[in-house]
Amino acid sequence: MKRTKSVKVSRKYQITIPKNIREIAGIDKMEGVHFESWTDTYAGISKGIFSHDFIKKERSHW
């Protein structure tokens, strides 16, 4: 079962959670849903793993 899908945000900043996602997550009517930013959760997780020289060399290939 596909676990990802894109949805549009309405003019009132509302979204409809697709049925397959609701079923996977076990979301029922009138329940609250918590949204957490992936970037907030994982920001800086790899800090210090790669040297400045390594990053500079990799970026030069872009």
C-alpha positions in Angstrom: 0.0 0.0 0.0 1.4 3.4 -1.0 2.2 5.5 2.1 2.8 8.9 0.4 0.5 11.3 -1.5 0.5 15.0 -2.3 -2.5 17.1 -1.4 -3.3 20.8 -2.1 -3.9 23.3 0.7 -7.2 25.2 0.2 -7.6 28.9 0.3 -8.5 28.5 4.0 -5.3 26.5 4.6 -7.2 23.3 5.0 -6.2 19.8 3.7 -8.0 16.5 3.2 -6.0 13.5 4.5 -6.2 10.8 1.9 -8.2 7.7 2.9 -5.2 5.3 2.7 -3.1 7.6 4.9 -6.0 7.8 7.4 -6.3 4.1 7.5 -2.5 3.5 7.9 -2.4 6.1 10.7 -5.6 5.0 12.3 -7.1 8.5 12.2 -10.9 8.7 12.9 -13.4 11.5 12.6 -13.1 14.4 15.1 -9.6 13.3 16.3 -6.8 15.7 16.6 -3.7 15.3 14.4 -0.2 16.5 15.5 2.1 17.8 12.8 5.8 17.8 13.4 8.4 19.5 11.2 10.9 17.0 9.9 13.5 19.7 9.7 13.1 20.7 13.3 13.4 17.0 14.4 16.5 16.2 12.4 18.3 19.6 12.0 22.0 19.3 12.8 21.9 15.5 13.2 25.0 15.0 11.0 26.8 18.1 12.3 30.5 17.3 12.8 30.5 14.0 10.8 32.1 15.5 7.7 35.1 17.8 7.6 34.9 21.2 6.1 37.3 20.2 3.3 35.2 17.1 2.4 32.0 19.3 2.1 33.8 21.9 0.1 35.1 19.3 -2.3 31.7 17.7 -2.7 30.0 21.0 -3.3 32.5 21.9 -6.0 31.1 19.0 -8.1 27.6 20.5 -8.1 
